[in-house]
Amino acid sequence: MAEFVFDCVGAAAEPYAAGPTLAFRIRIAETTGTPVHAIALRCQLRIQPQRRRYSAAEAQRLHDLFGEPQRWSDTLKPMQFASVSTMVGGFSGSTEVALPVPCTYDLEVAAARYFHSLDDGTAPLLLLYSGSAFLKQGNGFAVEPVPWTAESAYPLPVAVWRDMMDRHFPHAGWIRCDRDTIDALGRYKSRRALPTWDSTILALLSEVTADEH
């Protein structure tokens, strides 16, 4: 049987993607010398929030996800980031492959909210691999599963995430609203001749702040 070792050796924003996409560089080694014809590779990416420290500002922004810091020993659990698949071409010994991972800046998605809350440092990821390996054998091929134990850790730099998002949404994010809420905001915006949605929300916030004082 073939034996595989997987390592994530880097990640960068995909410059020509239509939407925010991270390209993870995966190194795959086959350690028995068996020639590999192809691998139908699947990868599940998880965030491991318990594996880093957080500043007070980050903890405040993460409150909706994990609650008070006093409870984090119970609430900081791994969360799903993405599940993707790709085809790996034939190789002997080892190879590297780019694994594209589409991302979202919808702040109702837990992973996006988590990344948005971090100021710097890295986000600890765990990559779990599975799939089917097609191995050259005599005049034909054999098919073997990629073992479910195959995994690798990768500390994704927060700067890489921000660079990716800034390529598509410079200094911006997304908040989903009900259609009736959007209509109401639109009427408020029109009545006050406000130029943007951002200025509309800021005007509402300033009214609330004035009422509080």
C-alpha positions in Angstrom: 0.0 0.0 0.0 1.0 3.6 -0.6 1.8 5.8 2.3 1.2 9.5 2.1 2.5 12.5 4.2 0.7 15.8 3.7 2.0 19.2 4.7 0.6 22.7 4.1 3.6 24.9 3.3 2.0 28.2 2.5 -1.0 30.2 1.6 -1.7 33.4 -0.4 -4.6 35.3 -1.9 -5.4 34.1 -5.4 -4.9 37.3 -7.5 -7.1 36.3 -10.5 -10.1 34.8 -8.7 -13.6 36.2 -9.3 -14.2 36.3 -5.5 -12.1 36.1 -2.4 -10.0 32.9 -2.6 -7.1 31.6 -0.6 -4.6 29.3 -2.4 -3.1 26.8 0.0 0.1 25.1 -1.1 0.0 21.4 -0.2 3.1 19.2 -0.3 2.3 15.5 -0.8 5.0 12.8 -0.3 4.5 9.1 -1.1 7.1 7.3 1.1 7.1 3.8 -0.3 8.3 4.6 -3.8 5.0 3.7 -5.5 4.3 5.8 -8.6 1.1 7.8 -8.2 -1.1 8.3 -11.3 -3.5 10.8 -9.7 -5.3 11.6 -6.4 -8.9 12.7 -6.1 -8.2 14.8 -3.0 -10.7 16.2 -0.5 -9.8 18.5 2.3 -11.7 19.8 5.3 -10.3 22.9 6.9 -11.1 23.7 10.5 -10.2 26.7 12.7 -8.7 25.8 16.1 -9.4 29.0 18.1 -8.1 27.5 21.3 -4.5 27.4 19.9 -3.8 31.1 20.1 -4.0 34.1 22.6 -6.3 37.1 22.1 -6.0 40.7 23.0 -8.7 42.5 25.0 -10.0 44.1 21.8 -10.1 40.8 20.0 -11.9 39.1 22.9 -14.6 41.9 22.8 -15.2 41.3 19.1 -15.3 37.5 19.6 -17.9 37.7 22.4 -20.8 36.8 20.1 -18.9 33.6 19.0 -17.4 32.4 22.3 -19.0 34.4 25.2 -17.1 35.8 28.1 -13.4 34.9 28.3 -14.0 33.2 31.6 -16.0 30.5 29.7 -13.5 30.1 26.9 -12.1 26.8 28.4 -15.5 25.4 27.4 -16.5 27.4 24.4 -13.3 27.7 22.3 -14.0 24.6 20.1 -12.9 23.9 16.5 -15.1 25.4 13.9 -15.6 24.6 10.2 -13.9 26.8 7.7 -14.3 25.1 4.4 -14.5 21.8 2.5 -12.9 21.6 -0.9 -11.6 19.1 -3.4 -9.1 19.0 -6.3 -7.3 16.6 -8.6 -3.6 16.0 -8.1 -1.6 15.0 -11.1 0.8 12.0 -11.3 4.1 12.0 -9.4 6.8 9.9 -7.9 8.3 10.8 -4.5 6.6 14.1 -3.8 4.7 17.0 -5.4 3.1 20.3 -4.5 -0.4 21.3 -5.5 -2.4 24.5 -5.1 -5.7 24.0 -3.1 -8.1 26.9 -3.8 -10.5 27.7 -1.0 -13.3 30.2 -1.8 -14.0 32.5 1.2 -16.8 34.8 2.3 -16.9 38.1 4.2 -20.5 37.5 5.3 -20.2 38.3 9.0 -23.1 36.0 9.8 -20.7 33.1 8.9 -18.8 32.1 12.0 -15.4 31.6 10.2 -15.6 35.1 8.5 -16.6 36.7 11.9 -13.6 35.0 13.5 -11.1 36.2 11.0 -12.6 39.7 11.0 -12.1 39.9 14.8 -8.3 39.2 14.7 -5.9 42.1 14.6 -2.7 40.3 13.7 -0.7 37.1 14.3 -2.0 33.8 12.9 -5.2 31.8 12.8 -4.5 28.2 13.7 -5.9 25.8 11.0 -6.2 22.0 10.8 -6.4 20.5 7.4 -8.0 17.0 7.2 -7.4 15.0 4.0 -9.3 12.2 2.4 -10.0 10.9 -1.1 -8.8 8.3 -3.5 -5.3 7.6 -4.8 -4.8 6.0 -8.3 -1.6 4.0 -8.3 0.4 2.6 -11.2 0.5 -1.2 -10.9 1.9 -3.3 -13.7 -0.1 -2.6 -16.9 -3.0 -1.1 -14.9 -3.9 0.8 -11.9 -5.0 0.2 -8.3 -7.2 2.5 -6.3 -6.6 3.1 -2.6 -8.2 5.5 -0.1 -6.3 8.4 1.3 -6.3 7.5 5.0 -8.7 9.5 7.2 -5.7 10.0 9.6 -4.0 12.2 7.1 -3.9 15.8 8.4 -1.6 18.8 8.8 -1.7 22.0 10.8 -1.1 25.5 9.3 -0.9 28.9 11.1 -2.6 31.2 8.5 -1.3 34.7 8.8 -4.1 37.2 9.5 -2.3 39.6 7.0 -2.9 37.0 4.2 -6.6 37.0 5.0 -6.8 40.8 5.0 -4.9 41.0 1.8 -7.3 38.6 0.1 -10.4 40.5 1.3 -8.9 44.0 0.5 -8.5 42.8 -3.1 -12.2 42.5 -3.4 -13.7 44.6 -0.6 -11.2 47.3 0.4 -11.7 48.3 4.0 -15.3 46.9 3.9 -17.4 44.0 5.1 -20.9 42.6 4.5 -23.9 42.5 6.8 -27.1 40.7 5.7 -30.4 42.4 6.3 -34.0 41.5 5.8 -35.6 43.0 2.7 -38.0 45.1 4.7 -35.1 46.5 6.7 -33.3 47.4 3.4 -36.5 49.1 2.2 -36.8 51.1 5.4 -33.1 52.1 5.2 -33.6 53.1 1.6 -36.5 55.4 2.6 -34.5 57.0 5.4 -31.5 57.4 3.0 -33.7 59.1 0.4 -35.5 61.5 2.8 -32.1 62.8 4.1 -30.4 62.7 0.7 -27.6 60.6 2.1 -25.0 59.5 -0.5 -24.1 56.0 0.6 -25.4 53.2 2.8 -22.5 53.7 5.1 -23.4 57.3 5.7 -27.0 56.2 6.3 -26.1 53.8 9.0 -23.7 56.3 10.6 -26.5 58.9 10.7 -28.8 56.4 12.5 -26.0 55.6 15.0 -25.4 59.3 15.6 -29.2 59.7 16.4 -29.0 56.9 18.9 -25.9 58.3 20.5 -27.6 61.7 20.8 -30.7 60.2 22.4 -28.5 58.4 24.9 -27.0 61.7 26.0 
